[in-house]
């Protein structure tokens, strides 16, 4: 962002934050941060960068190289980056209600995540971003807070760290390590989704409330001087300290609408664009972007000045964030916020940006924390990244389940089943003498599926979203006494980051408004299915097919499971035959 001063209460155009699920911290080159996780009291993901020296341009590049070496030496071992912090909540840490202040909790989370990153990398780290923090419960004075941080995965110049209040099992640690790549994809693709939603929001005329409050009246500015207790041993300001200051100024801004003490419920994104050091003056500008009945979004922009920049009024933009507050009355009932009215071009942009971010938040919450028995997810601009994530995550978790039992064995084929309460899942393991990347290329193209799978009558591409995501319309032949079935499915394909990881082709049903159910077919659902392809050698691989059985799939499997048919084995043999024939030509 440009270093020139900006009028009070205005914010720059939105830059790409790091979306994530729940709370993770993403530690990356020259910045500070967070990624996705399960919701819990103040869970967050955070991102840190490895650096050894003061924040000058040359130091950042050298630090990235140091970080990359540190990560490679540890070979992605998450266990090496586990850190636990315990803190007693004293009155000095609490607000007027006797509850632990969100700002203090953010400082503890930031410190714990950085310690985990440094334990893993062996070099000094700073926070790059922290996003998707959900504050579900409040800790009170006298209680003990336990914060556990662990490195989920190390990338070339950054790490994703998850902060959790409970100990995870080693199997789950492995899953989180695998899915960290998926969450990183969401972070990197957030800007594109946001811009699409902004364009849609800009078309809507939403400034109609006569008693709406001007957003200008909510502007708050505060200045802090960075002193040694606010910085680490390199003189860089603690990211948690900046976040705490941001929470304070944002809550003052929100209070101007509710005339009460606002409660921080979530943080859309903390993104650090640059460092600050001891002696810097930090200017915090907070303003309400929009209100949504019982919640309000406040945008905060932080600019830093050293002595020379202070005199010349040349600011360095170091941080931006969006904080969402609720407010309650004395009975604990949620208060309703008045509508707001933007009065400038910049405030109109922020007004519509808040609408777009809310749509993304709601889509993410729906996708990542929904029950398994809900109908297929709608494929919309606001939730595409999270639908794709849940598609890959569901297959990854299904494959990692314990308790698979072998029900049939043939040469080069094994069939397994897994029962968990009333859920039945199927696994077909095939040994194929072709390279794994060739099998991946053939199996990820579902237009070829009819060549070996008799359950695919027709298959057409409805949307080629990108090179890794496609939506297909599939029809299946009728079974005795049943109408033919049709499916609208999302196919997400992923290549491995390491040789030991599999190629992934994940499948799940989605709802597409352009393809409604037809009376000629029985619209059916695929909850979770797909392939994992492991490389055994340069010329052979293991292909594992998974399917979490639903009512739409059961008619095609029932006879096989009762032993009156060998359709699964026959289909597996046809798949092997297809792969060998086509693979020999590649």
Secondary structure, 3 states (H helix, E strand, C coil): CCCCCCCCCCCCCCCCCCCCCCCEEEEECCCEECECCCCCCCEEEEEEEECCCCCCHHHHHHHHHHHHHHHHHHCCCHHHHCEEEEEECCHHHECCCCEECHHHHHHHHHHHHHHHHHHHHCCCEEEEEEEEEECCCCCECCCEEEEEEEEEEECCCEEEEEEECCCCCHHHHHHHHHHHHHHHHHHHHHHHHHHHHHHHHHCCCCCCCCCCEEHHHHCEEEEEECCHHHECCCCEECHHHHHHHHHHHHHHHHHHHHCCCCEEEEEEEEEECCCCECCCEEEEEEEEEEEECCEEEEEEEEEEECHHHHHHCCCEEEEEEEEEEECECCCCCECCCCCEECCCHHHHHHHHHHHHHHHHHHHHHHHHCCCCCCCCEECCCCCHHHHHHHHHHHHHHHHHCCCCEEEEEECCEEEEEEEECCEEEEEEEEEECCCHHHHHHHHCCHHHHHHCCCCCCEEEEEEECCCCEEEEEEEECCCCCCCCEEEEEEEEEECCCCCCCCEEEEEEEEECCCCCCCCCCEECCCCEEEEEEEEEECCEEEEEEEEECCHHHHHHHHHHHHCCCCHHHHHHHHHHHHHHHHHCCC
